[in-house]
């Protein structure tokens, strides 16, 4: 393949960086060119001059940091920012300062003896470093190389447990660590080793602590793991070697979702050391680090494959609910200017706004299975047939065999439930070609059934329980022009006399099941509202946009403009027809006015016919690559959003599982969810026991005795699970104190 040469003005053989910079290495000399001008040169291997040259080029606007981060230099963003800060604060000379004489040793023989004596008293290394007047990282490095001897322990006989660090003590230790590696970075030796590539990720190590903020999040750990939070590690999600592993990042994201920390920036308002104690580390990642880890996991892994695998696993764990799948669209509104998104109608806002359509698949209890995001599509029916149905045919368990389907022509594989938007012959018939039953409200109901047809009966509700409704059922047909198909129609008679009509192509279902499943569709609306309020499913995870494949079809802007003119002319025609009719009915109107109205109407009709003909000849859809650059639709970067959406689905399912246990003691689901949210952010005591291999979480009491009783029962059930921490392996014990 022919390789395009550099633009005129760049030296031959140079590496082009950005739009104007090129670097030429020749005869052990490195030369930097801005356009065709020689900007700077230095001997090859002179690292000080290299740093100065690149920093000055950035400072003078000849090259951007993002250009140096890419190939072929691959300089980390943080390193470039440090160079720029040094250049602005200390000037160019700072890059050529000679290294002075080494400072005197910090760990002197006297310090070694003092540290050994304090350590023999059983004091924590952070406290030892404070008392000895040295940095904690220095002490830990000395301990690692065995520079400090181990003296016999001089603890009191009655003191057998580790020293309990109070919240105020932890806060002071975390603040003092800021002068070294950073706030709450008390495991400095492990961080240095991980940064140098000498060690892998840190391991969870819980320490005794009282009043640990948000310790209640650990009560959700069994439910998070049971719903697959850690199932994608090493297969769908990976990270290079570093202090934080994939497990740590996933736990951080899961706990953030449950604690209602909507975005990574929310971590700035949470003590990092306290949150870190919940994960088993010294602190949680800072915002920039967390964003980098999310991006790396999303781009090097496969979040979509992970979501599909989880969806299939959830369906197999509850095959009864997987037989009735609820589908609805949710518009994720975008108010930025980085992406050129198409406009669509947002029902909750009653406006046409720019955004992305997310089509969610849930069960009757509102628990999500997966989501499909579409920037360009023809609506829910198009997404159902092209994207959702192929996945469900693979994932839904318990489907009848082909032999059973051929023997019973009314038998269905599973049922899909959606609102009136999908109650059309085209969608119902297309789904039935795959032997998929459809369930929806009937549109344009005109006929009223006699009230004596309605019989009161028990209607089972998904999730348990039942209610009584007056129902009637008929076998009818869904008609579209000359085409039609048989459907079952069930109507409910309300106390006000209103009849709610439901139709389904799943003709094996009874009227009670049809009504119960259809009226449970509001669970999905409640799910959207809850996720928007508590889990921020509409929030941006990363900034940026990317192009769509040029072969995708979109509405032709010229056709859309003609369509607007046709509608405007048609409206003017109707207005003039009304005016002419009024003049005709009024005998007192002058003939001249009638003539003017007729002439105006004829003019509008001629214009309308011309516009319709022009619109008819114009293609309604065109490919994206045929449009000018400024009119092409782009999309928001999808991978990070997909990864965080999967974590939020897992968190919602985990929360729902805990709510189901609390519902045995609380009547209302809203009250149970509020109590679970209170539990997640409540403080508690963490007490590990290495000898017994246990990790005890003592949750502080709630606001009233009724809630204490419900939480105590929940904690007892969690303890009976004998759940072991996924990293430390300690059996987790939960108590209410």
VENURHU-V28307 format. One record per run of one state. SS is the DSSP state (H for helix, E for strand, C for the rest). FROM is the first residue (numbers start at 1). LEN is the number of residues. If there is no record, write none. Layout:
ss->SS from->FROM len->LEN
ss->SS from->FROM len->LEN
This chain:
ss->C from->1 len->14
ss->E from->15 len->3
ss->C from->18 len->3
ss->E from->21 len->6
ss->C from->27 len->2
ss->E from->29 len->6
ss->C from->35 len->2
ss->E from->37 len->7
ss->C from->44 len->3
ss->H from->47 len->13
ss->C from->60 len->5
ss->H from->65 len->5
ss->C from->70 len->7
ss->H from->77 len->14
ss->C from->91 len->1
ss->H from->92 len->5
ss->C from->97 len->12
ss->H from->109 len->11
ss->C from->120 len->5
ss->H from->125 len->8
ss->C from->133 len->3
ss->H from->136 len->9
ss->C from->145 len->20
ss->E from->165 len->1
ss->C from->166 len->1
ss->H from->167 len->13
ss->C from->180 len->8
ss->H from->188 len->8
ss->C from->196 len->13
ss->E from->209 len->4
ss->C from->213 len->2
ss->H from->215 len->12
ss->C from->227 len->6
ss->E from->233 len->1
ss->C from->234 len->3
ss->E from->237 len->1
ss->C from->238 len->8
ss->H from->246 len->13
ss->C from->259 len->5
ss->H from->264 len->6
ss->C from->270 len->2
ss->H from->272 len->8
ss->C from->280 len->7
ss->H from->287 len->14
ss->C from->301 len->2
ss->H from->303 len->15
ss->C from->318 len->1
ss->H from->319 len->4
ss->C from->323 len->1
ss->E from->324 len->10
ss->C from->334 len->9
ss->E from->343 len->4
ss->C from->347 len->4
ss->E from->351 len->12
ss->C from->363 len->5
ss->E from->368 len->7
ss->C from->375 len->5
ss->H from->380 len->16
ss->C from->396 len->6
ss->H from->402 len->6
ss->C from->408 len->7
ss->E from->415 len->3
ss->C from->418 len->2
ss->H from->420 len->3
ss->C from->423 len->2
ss->H from->425 len->9
ss->C from->434 len->3
ss->E from->437 len->5
ss->C from->442 len->9
ss->H from->451 len->3
ss->C from->454 len->1
ss->E from->455 len->6
ss->C from->461 len->5
ss->E from->466 len->15
ss->C from->481 len->2
ss->E from->483 len->11
ss->C from->494 len->5
ss->E from->499 len->6
ss->C from->505 len->6
ss->H from->511 len->25
ss->C from->536 len->9
ss->E from->545 len->3
ss->C from->548 len->5
ss->E from->553 len->3
ss->C from->556 len->1
ss->H from->557 len->29
ss->C from->586 len->5
ss->H from->591 len->27
ss->C from->618 len->3
ss->E from->621 len->3
ss->H from->624 len->3
ss->C from->627 len->2
ss->H from->629 len->3
ss->C from->632 len->2
ss->E from->634 len->3
ss->C from->637 len->2
ss->H from->639 len->24
ss->C from->663 len->6
ss->H from->669 len->12
ss->C from->681 len->3
ss->E from->684 len->6
ss->C from->690 len->4
ss->E from->694 len->6
ss->C from->700 len->5
ss->H from->705 len->16
ss->C from->721 len->3
ss->E from->724 len->1
ss->C from->725 len->6
ss->E from->731 len->6
ss->C from->737 len->1
